[in-house]
Amino acid sequence: MIFNCDDVEASPITLNMSVWDSKLNTDFCSIELTLVDNQGACGGSRVAGNLATKANEAINNVNVKLEASLPEFPRYQVANGSYNFLALPNGEFTVSASKADDYSNGVSTFDLVLIQRHILGLAKLDSPRNVGSRCKQRRKGNSKRPGRVEKLILGLTSKLSNNDSWIFVPKSHVYADATNPLAPRNLTVNVLDQDVTGKDFTGIKVGDVNNDAVAATGVAADNRTSKVLKFVAEDKTVNAGEIVTIDVTAYNFNQIFGYQFTAKMNGMELMEVKSGAITVDESNYGVPTAGTMTMSWSSEKAVNATEGEVLFTVVMKATEIGRLSNMMSVGSDVTRSESYAGSEMETNRLDLNFRSGEAETAGYAMYQNEPNPFKTNTVVNFNMPAAGEATFTVMDVTGKLVHTRTVNAVKGMNSVEFSRTDVPVSGVVYYTIESGDFTATKAMIVIE
């Protein structure tokens, strides 16, 4: 292929590269080709720079705009980590960048905790970038209705405001005051027969205080520990049309700054959530879609609750008969399931366990596996009144033994993990615990 100066100006361009074998089977891949006039054959100069986070992580899918009081301007590029405007005449140019995609990227209840603590002077945010782009998004006053950040976390809206989801500030900008977030959003560049490079921008994700947004295409790393904040509720059978109150109690609610989760409701409709040991109002929960409840709660100070204390009460209307443990489960479908605990505000998992008289005897207890259904791994938590052996067996629906295991359990809460290697079947299987005179059985679902 032959390229000319028009191709240089249009760079980067996408090409399909094909390959054939002797049987004329063919396939191709698409490549992005950037042409650089490094010999100056096309005339003019270039303006280039990088687009990255404060941690120097390249930001993808950024719209870069180059403006000038000249014909054929402004010019635009969609940049992945860097931009490069070529064949520019002499003159004064203005560069700016914008990005408006996934507003929920990096925004969680943890950010609300940090914003609250900053506003109250308990722990200042470490950068004026954080102050400017995030705190203004927090709801004002004592309204019981969710603010823009809360709505985003609860899945009730897909945007924070009419602004972009990212803000781009010239990397060269120096903040005169650590509490003053005002900063320019563009760069002025003078081109005089020479290339101008290093005109970099720092990207700031709106709403993301702890800087865990994904800058490039991909999936955010899960930084949660193996610790689990456990909520407990009594299991029971409900009938269609029945108004059901579910008291969600504490198990290990110690030094908690906040939590969030998605609850799937099968055969139940949410009516309201009432306060218990923690204050809950309409700003803390929502119903983004039928059969789904999201919840987000935060506090500027760590909160403790004794085991068995009612944290909050969920009021439901049952639309069919069933067991609560089969009709309600906690996960991360809309709002990621997690909690924040301790002086370091460690991000931990969150789980809701249903307990019933059949599965608890004299301090013994076995809880529903999590996640359920599962593809690769699942964990079963169980409680022992004293240290001792506990034997687990897994059987399919025909009663065939699939897996057996004996573990040396400690007094208190224990956990045992099952993988697809342990349970090489799909569909419903039953797992049973036996320890002393205690036995209990529950069902788990294995999916492909």
Secondary structure, DSSP 8 states (H G I E B T S, - for coil): ----HHHHHH-SEEEEEEEE-TT--EEEEEEEE----TT-TT-SEEEEEEEE-TT--B--SEEEEEE-SSTT--EEEEESSEEEEEEE-SEEEEEEEEB-S-TTTT--HHHHHHHHHHHTTSS--S-HHHHHHHGGGS--TT-SS--HHHHHHTTS-S-SSSS-SEEEEETT---SSTT-----SEEEEEESSS-B----EEEEETT-SS-----SSS-------S-EEEEEEE--EE-TT-EEEEEEEESS--SEEEEEEEEEESSEEEEEEEESSS---TTSEE-SSTTEEEEEEEEEEEE---TT-EEEEEEEEESS-EEHHHHEEEE-SSS--EEEETTTTEEEEEEEEEE-GGGEETTEEE---BSSSBSSEEEEEEEESSSEEEEEEEEETT--EEEEEEEEE-SEEEEEEEETTTS---EEEEEEEEETTEEEEEEEEE--
